[in-house]
Amino acid sequence: MNLSNREIEIILHILRSNNGVTIDSLVKRIGVSKRTIYRELSSIEESLIKLGVQLVKQEGLYTLVGSNNTIEALNNMISNKGSYDDIISPTSRQSSLVCQILLRSDVITIKELSDNLSVSVATVTQDLKAIEPLLNEYKVKLVRIKAKGLTYDGEEDNIRRVISGILSSEINEYEFFEYIDNQKLQSTTTTSYFIKLFDRELLIKSGEAIKSKLSEDLSKLSDSQLKQITIVLAISAMRINDNNPVNNLNDSSNIQMQYKKIASDLYKFFNSNIVEKVNLLELDFLANQIQNMHFSTEENVLSDNYDLELSYNIKDFVKKVSQGYNYDFNNLQLINDLLSHVGSMLNRNMNKLPEINNATLEEIITKYPKLFALIRASWNDTFNAKLARSDIAYLLLHFASEYEKQKKHRYYKILLVCSNGIGTARILESRLKETLPYNNEYIIARINDLKTIDFSEYDLILSTNFLPGFSYPYKVISPLILDNEVEDIRSSLEAIEPIYDKSDESNDLDPLKQLSELSIVTDHSMKLIDYFKVRYLDSNNSSMKEILLNMTSKLDHSIVEDTEMVALSLFKRMEKSPVGIPNTDSGLIHSRSEYVNKPFFGVFRLSNPILIKSMDGNSTNLRNCIYMISPNEIDVYYQKLLGAISSSIIENDNNLDIYQNGNDIEIKELLARIFIEQIKINDWK
């Protein structure tokens, strides 16, 4: 079987994608027109039939289908065909150029680069223009020396991040760890090409060093993170060995000692020539990469580490995306996931590794281009932090996942009007159940039954016959329903809201466990409501410390054990991050302390406002104190209830108005509605 280089590249891309690939992603990866891609796919389809492999298109995604043996045979045949430059894509070729330049200690000519990759000098020149923006983002510059060639200039820590990030993006985790374990390359792939850029001995030593920490210090890292840190360590060892030390770091003051110790332990696996050159800056650089991978954001609203300002911005961000996409993404789980992801992302933003050539991210961008653009615009409108394209794509993954999840839980009632008999109707129903991602109810009707049916009960009406004069909207479909008809039905359902909400999955849960959880959360809810009260406070000529002490002293001793210590904890929390709610006279005063006996929520209204910082960085006059405290350790039910109160303050202007101006009864009723909603969300029912 004779395949062109382009056909090999297309097949490899499809084989490596778990979910299939779109035409648009192939166009972008291969760098040709759609017409060319369609022509290549047609040729590939004919060639693969001889091997017993089918090229299948389903829902716009191309996949390869065959037995395990035939797919493996195809993979082996392609992997062993030709040289590395035959299978390397344009994006990977550009990655190779960066690595070849930055891993050289001397000048390299464009002719040498073109010979290494078996492409023309013009192609290399064009590729160099394409990669310069990435290098500039990390303050690394290509330096062209007339009549000699190319070299580079930049801080060593940035150079290592670029090399490590590119290698991590191009190398497959499975092949990478297989190579470290077996010390040999299994096949000719893009991964094997980039693995050959390492110093073999130093890469193996790096793998051994990382393995020594797997059971303890690095046990929580994912495969991808372990690959990244192994690559960072190997590249660092190579650069140190070539006398390219880290001479400067932007900020190393926040690096924790435990990660410096891990970095020190990892370098002990190398020979004395490298160990002797490892200075404090080298340890800080590696420790910083490890620390970034362990960063997590506190989700407990009462924790001292909880970032209230970030939480406010995340909710505002989600609100903007929801409004722009005309879809309600305001889900507590999504907000918590984003809080964790964005907190980690912003923490490592200055020290992160670049990420390129990620097929999964490109697929999701291709599938949701409008949502991607909206997320980018909403981010720029909310946060004062520039994100790379890949970072926006990771945010898109969160939103797209929530969108797909909510779609699958939708319930539509569909009327099937079929005059061809019950057999044909059942085939039609079965096909729809297989292809539509919803929990639908299908009602089959004959034309003679139409006079007895209330059509307003149905979200969609499908008929295998034309119905002249029929007064309700309907779609005509063929009895065996074609692919394009399925797509049309799916689009129609996505554009409407179901008449009925039947997304109740609680019947699958243990009823005794449900009842127990319901009892606990109901008890917690009633205690928070019973303890609640709006209190008025004389704040004339009082400092913030005095106001906090005065507020806390109003609480019963059963709630607060040591008034002064709790007030001090609240004050320290306010010093750590702003608590004022933007464009209001309210603030969320909160903390947890060992001197608090039980969770408490209340509202204090001051006689005289006091100036504090708000979450948007401006100043505000605080008059309405939304007050929340808890012990250091509380169960998950209290955490979710208190978190729901916190979310309700920011996500809804009507709620905030009640907290600011409502009386005891009005606020208690609001709390009851919030708690009931939490019970529904968490299946405590």
DAVEN-V377343 format. One line per field, one symbol per residue. phi: phi as a letter, one per 30 degrees, with the letter a starting at -180 (. if undefined). psi: psi as a letter, one per 30 degrees, with the letter a starting at -180 (. if undefined). burial: I if it has 16 or more other ideal C-beta (glycine too) atoms within 10 Angstrom, else O. A space follows every 10 residues. Layout:
# DAVEN-V377343
phi: ???
psi: ???
burial: ???
This chain:
# DAVEN-V377343
phi: .cbdeddddd ddddddcdcj bcedddeddd ibddeddddd ddddeddded cicccccbhi ccbcbadedd dddddddddc ciceddcdde ddddddeedd dddccbdbdd ddddddchbd dddddddddd ddeddddchc cdccceibkc bbbldddddd dddddddddd cdeddddddd dchaddacbe ededddddde dddddddddd edcddbdcdc ddeddddddd dedddddddd dcicddcabe acdcdddddd ddeddddddc ddddedcdcd dddddddddd dedcdbcdcd ecddcdcddd eddddddddd ddddchbdcd cddddddded ddeddddced bdcdbbhcdd dddddddbdd dedddddddd dcccadcded dddddeeddd ddddddddcd bccbcccbcc jddddddddd ddddccdbdc ccccbddddd dccddddcda ccbdbdbeid dcdabcbdec hdedddddde dddddbcddc cbdccddddd dddedddddd dddddddddd ddadccbdcd hcdddddddd ddddddddcc dbeddddddd ddddddadbd deibccbcda abadccdadb babccddbdb dbdcdcjdcb ddbccdcbba ddcbdddded dddddedddc dbdddddddd bdcedddddd eddddddddd dcida
psi: kkkleeeeee eeeeefjegl lleeeeeeef hlleeeeeee eeeeeeefef fgkkjkkkhg kklkklleee eeeeeeeeeg kalefffkle eeeeeeeeee effkfakkle eeeeeeghll eeeeeeeeee feeeeeeghk kkjjjkgebk alklkeeeee eeeeeeeeef kkeeeefeee efhlkfljle eeeeefflje eeeeeeeeee efgefdegff kleeeeeeee eeeeeeeeee eghilkfkke jgfgkkeefe eeeeeefffl lfeeeffjae eeeeeeeeee eefgklkkfj ffkffkjeee eeeeeeeeee eeeefhkjgi keeeeeeeee eeeeeeegef glklklhjee eeeeeeeiee eeeeeeeeef fekhkkklee eeeeeeeeee eeeeeeefgl jkjkkjjkgg leeeeeeeee eeeefkhlil kkkkkleffe fgkjfffkek kkkflkikfk flklkklleg jlefeeeeee eeefflkkek jhhjgffflj eeeeeeeeee eeeeeeeeee fkkkkkkjgk gkleeeeeee eeffllffek ejeeeeeeee eeeeeelkfk jkglglkjjl llkfgkelkk klkkkkeklk klklfgflll jkfjjjkkll lekllfeeee eeeeeeefee fjeeeeeeee flaeeeeeee eeeeeeeeee eggi.
burial: OOIOOIIIII IIIIIOIOOI IIIIIIIOII OOOOOOIOOI IOOIOOIIOO OOIOIOOOOO IIIIOIOOOI IOOIIOOIIO OOOIOOIIII IIIIIIIIII IIIOOOOIOI OOIIOOIOIO OOOIOOIIOO IOOIIOOIOI OIOOOOOOII IIOIIIIIII IIIIIIIIII IIOOIIIOII OOOOOOOIII IIIIIOIIIO OIIIIIIOII IOIOOOIIOO IOOOIIIIII IIIIIIIIII IOOIOIOOIO OIOOIOOOII OIIOOIIOII OOOIOOIIOO IIIIIIIIII IIIIOOIOII IIIIOIIIII IIIIIIIIII IIOIIOIOII OIOIIIIIII IIIIIIIIOO IIIIIIIIIO IIIIIIIIOO IIOIIIOIIO OIIOOOIOOI IIIIIIOIII OIIOOOOOOI IIIIIIIIOO OOOIIOOIIO IIOOIIOIOI OIOIIOOOOI OOOOOOOIII IIIIOOOOOO OOOIOOIOOO IOOOIIOOII OOIOOOOIOO OOOOOOOOOO OOOOOOIOOO IOOIIOOIOO IOOIOOIOIO OIOIOOIIII IIOOIOOOII OOIOOIIIII IOIIOOIIII IIOIIIIIII IIIOIIIIII IIIIIIOOOI OIIIIOOOOI OIIIIIIIII IOOIOOIIII IIIIIIIIII IIOOIIOIII OIOOOOIIOI IOOIIOOIIO OIOIO
